[in-house]
């Protein structure tokens, strides 16, 4: 056997690179999105064992919606890509190109077993450039084909060494073959078919049997005329070992999928649910269709499902002639290869085994699959096709008059195929280019129209996307998914009525429940989302919440393991304030998926609403154990710790806020809450730094501006607070607390009574009943020594707040001052020193606030303000956003009250500070009263 030279390796590698280098500029398209972008098994935070528990798309094998495709070794290579380059598509495509080059070299080595040096190289070159391979090489998910092919060819090459020169059995290569077969199967299911190829090679090539010889031997044995020949016994022994190992692999595979086949619908494979003879005629017709793609790969399409190939419903359909011609040609080749012992027959039988056996799992002949035609599954069968072409080339080229023509034809074939492959790669650049290229080949596939619509939808071009979705409903009126897409797009266009109508059409197309018949076997799991989408739409109307709940319950009744229905219903029940039922819904969802961090997060939100912060924190921690970088859990758990008022939680809260801003470096809310924590800990420098960072990220950040001004005021930097307050009031001119703080600083520190008066008067124009603004204006009048006006002002304030003792006391002081001045014959308008007035104003400041009427303005009102993680379909959107309702401004529930203070428990230090300030205020009040009495 001639080995492969370095020159041949370089030639094949160079040809592969030349044909596929432009694939490096392609992104993740079509199935790549589910297998790569949406697959959590690629992330380093996911345990490696999950690769062996989940299917190719990251769905647990136990779930009914699982595709049952078990390819952990392929997913492992995706994970390695992610480890080195995360989601850089170029690295994934580069590895695919390298793997294709490896397959080409191994294929050349295999061809050398039954072709001469020149024709084997022709076969390998044709395989390297064949356009049918673009889906397997340029589509990232095609890596399953590439890896499986590598192990398949390696297993076959190992098996060819299982017979020694003296015709005895060598067991080491057989053991290696079994291991490689298992590896091929763990890359893709069709890898197990190499066992059949090895059996064909053993019988018809290694042992040199022909079909007549086998029949004669069996006849002799059955008639008892002769025992088994030694060569036959050896062959049987080797084949028994291979068959037993194959059966063990099949048993393991069946156990992995838990004896369940995946659920496919008529939209995936229309013939699979058709009656006899339509099903048989159509599936057999698909064989010449695949053969034609190998012969003439001029019109390639990424998706052949739905209406791409109309059903063959009658024996009179002319397409049956293609089926007949195909079987005739295949039969003649099989007859030629099985009847004779010469080298040509052996080459043909091995080529046929490479074509037929790996294709059987995808043929639909023995069990239905989720597609009609898929170009990627022709990757291995094309090897046999290339061997046949090269073998034909060898026969023709040996005839002198046709030698030049044969070389010319091969040259043209390789060149045109290489150019076609290179150009085809550009179709895989993006989803839009891929699906629009497919529509040029076939306009009767509603799925293609839908996919172009999805591509436009991802670009937020909803108007154009809608046109494609509507065309999909015209091409396939009963396509539930198309009507769902129409509804979703109308919703994105804010056309709720049209969206609801589209969802109702989709709902009407759902199969009806038949008593005693399992519903799940007749509907695609994603189609049940029509109930979720419709419920999510109508629950925006508070009067239709019960109607939405009924839809969620209907979806659950159809599929009790429909996790998303429980999640969405939990959100609705929380909105309806049915907290116990919401908790139960999330607990049921967790029974189905305890490894879902979003579910633990949602349950924590319910716990907060149920006033159970300790349980909430416990569930937040569960979410973070599963997903340490879960942004919403980081933010809201930290906020919950901060709001607890327990200093022991502050370091961990600070760590989580820091982790959050690493994940969301442009979200001002994270920096703001770091500033609030620093204020709690009296770390003024850090608090100032974080507040400044928040403000730099979001101009006009109301709470950050106010609390920064308050921080300056509390630390004796009132002058620095004024420009911050000016910026706050420029963005939020009706910010009452900012006006009060500014007025206080102007009056007490700048002695600018006119400016302070303008602030307080502005407050009263917005809110005439604001007691604090009114009282502080009275203090201004007192500062201006306008005692009659101060008296009237305080009387009006007392009428607004008759229970405020400090207002009554101040009114008494002013009246006493006026009486004393009258008795002394002094003008009443020239009264009271400024210090006394300021002290009177300072007297009854609210607890914990240094300035008149001011408490600190808090961040989010609690973790419940955080966004609840949504359904699995929308979870990428939910997680990508910051927090629901967070436009960078923090809730200010205390705006409508006199004081804005935390209602959570205060630390001992806080209470001590409050008492000291209260004592100081009382002492100053006594001083004012003493001065007034003395006058």
Steps between C-alpha positions, in 0.01 A plus 500: 500500500641835397512750781400863469795725422562845647453654157152348477417619851610853412307487173177392669543747785573786261196414290275488808634834624457653155137389482402583857711795621209738443290295743700662782305821442166324550305529822278264696196420287201267495557207740823662627289738706345219706813285514747780581346830606214357705676190632602543864705180484774698326548734796781425746256549787299195384626170645667271246262220599213694344648426157426133564152565639371741236441475129694679225301821562544507878156362584485225765448165329222417746283786373244418236598803294854365470619429146662179636817571302777386734837642389699591813843483332391751237364734768828459686688644199256793497577551866874504424435763233309705758785461748751654258285753314155502663254587223741608229352320199828502306666252738211255466514521121879466499485176697238366259729572204790324676281198574386483137865494390566214744202307359633551146840357594346200677268444205799496265660236723182291483477540121851357468357168622302441181611765246833573338706802599367735234130416515502499884642851491229601252237361740648695792525822299140469388393437859695806617322740263152349465239776559268264686741530793451872562222437750717258697816713487373861497206433729652469847258226607634295209795425724307194616541360146869590487593347836288192441665453159849523650428226751306298240793497256749438781291206622488354151875541451561333837277209408685438172804406712312233694628221274869409514715379212430137592122568493466478880293747704674798661279610788662834589374675184154356560497639855617836366226484238233453768634801694507716187148391405379610843677835456347545153156427644551754778572760233197409289268204494585386147854419617382155603443408135876451455446157652298405191775638275757290687281191458471558125875544475568185703271280293540630146848654503714343773359149454423543131152349510241563232127463545489169305783366715320596820178339382685184402679481835176546692330235288781255567486564873122467516512175307764369738739422218783702642589693816585864518828581329764644734493834320124518543531422871756775542277743316199404712697544821613849404154597382340368820733719707408802288128426511494445877688824562258677267201359684646619830542849355142493374373391842691781670368746243142387560549538874636850451193614308286316759336287232329804351523627146495876450170668411482604134198648329371516145666840466842342554437196282159493325542147360562357849135560598353412161308183430599205282611507216584873512751452779685214327496660154628832633777354715623285212491799266727687741780255415542617138462859623805453724686323220429793268644744756826303488499491122393858442547724808392812314193590704572457868260590778555516874151372580297240310211457745128579465392556140843492336438157346129434434372162614491216248140395549441269202668221308428701187721787618782536243752547781468129569703449180796667671462260790488205258811618311688550827422152631584347162840668487572413864396139436730469200793634698425265788466205263833582337681536831352198675533252213868539408829492691713736292633828642239710322221310673668549839534871438135532405374300800702717741375815326140377529549416869627854562200644316221281632584404859574848647194636323255244642442686834399813305304325225159498675457143373516332841403779738404866443747780556446872546579601143417410142842557345811630677815565302726454802401131539646436155850577629598135553290355214677743266821306573356197324379722217851646458647149495258403220589812299873439545459133411315599183773751424762223534313274259449774241850647529655161419342516157748688286256705293308616811794569728533870422122550503473329838773719650336809352162403643650435844678834488181683406303311766747585777522864391124557475438323829770705675353827367148390594616412852679832544195697385263284705692591815387863463141384538585400857627845590181592686154361552356751256738400220453130573122497492463740208733274299280205593189684382660531157498120483164437657211737568258234626661452840323712762787442740736692271264798486476483878877488539559802278241675715690398814822639355332834429336490842843467661592820316186664648362542148154389607309642205699296245503196729121511513478474121705179503300352787174576322637336184580191708135481607395521135744228391396273791166621646504239776851586622444579866848647540447746215183640658683524834774698326241733349349555845834572662595748227168683528568524873844647430327752272262587788200360313348301783167428334662353187745305716219343699316403181813329364553309826137387499541365146808307613312370802213381281745291295627307803402130502195432709529301819383142445411306816741213555755622246819668613487859384874559503562250222298706255629850558841666487594624848574851373149526356359493851661840542196642320316478833788674676531774239127566491479509879800733521329731253160523666627523856618853421130581549432474874138407433609184315737347754270207574472429127879492474521266797253265331730481195800413715302228675382365166861468380591320823208259460623412152857446612547465878877532460472829310742692718453832322128501575573478873755781476268734311208414725713572804569850366129557439399376844756733653342786308158389627642499855428127532832447666447149633387373160792676331742333738341161431531557123871570529551204733333275242728639229800434724391138530545481123825696490688560824805616310325810364644807670221722368239290679677536835524872433128528425416306814710746699296788357183328621657457844567873516140576412397257776716698748740211549843656431699217657343243266545742211869534576532123520346460154710780356802307626370183328484694174855626547630153580369385162599816315756705695475787251118516497464876474151538639570271796823685575331840496184416690661277761752776571218752524313270738808477721542877487136562589519259794681764704734227629865617476617138494348465152660813356838349394326224303253748355793714392669197337184416307449855381862501383439171314187652349679806365762268348216336306318828430772769500269753335213468747500800729273323750779269615737786577223695671429215739872460569490866598203442728685215671803723549274766655363236736856420605593872530761454227443842349785496251387169349137613504592817312702301245218253428235773479718698259542186287125445489439861399767484228328197349155655518461872488223622722497186719257642754570285806876506451505877467284555807690255720833643391377847598375360829837332556678834452253671731541241775877517481517878532555568129183696439665720237587188294140383530355808328626429140383139536156623605496745211566210259229294670245782468599568140402145410218467754365851572215363715723304736358619834762348727779652292332842527468464878866402536614784275286750686638383833861535382433844353335618819722347768839500327489759224269740689314539172145538628378619161625184328364280780166679482483434123557128560229468763250708305564280197419195709172650612401586145535132416359370828312759708445245777868418546551552873878497491527754220242720672675482836839581350351801321376618841859475623609721210243762604639478852853547360374807313361628833149517355338362815134566407546312175690226681209475746240470222716249320537281809125521565438374147759224552334397825166479318663261252662292776313555828682213670851629436611620843813675371289728276280593795808569713659718233178697464502554876860625485419747222195630686702536822765692309236729347344561843838579656583743224161672530552540873843648438364736238716348226381460137376143460652460156854548643522192715696186578862438427582280204658244723181449692295457185744252360494305823122497495512360150756241603302387800270236357697353216401142418690212645819406327505813281737787549319743280153643534242235419750275326553128514719314255342401176518124469566277204252232393227450749600140545601192312144454384551792272740287303393329183371146525672267260261423217427188295777290331421648163544855631752441774789632270313829472414514871855431605644746252295786644601663826199486729135550425385854537853626542555788265790603717275684744430349835154470654431784743199386693563764764447789259138514611591511869670748727799278569685247285657248731571130499227296662728205562667440837771750590832419654591601855730767362216648291272516802773661711562766232128574482470539876804730510350718228164507675668603828698771321182631338320516835797676656497759225127546540551570869769754409262676258224513761743632763620775265145598408391503862800714590406754230 
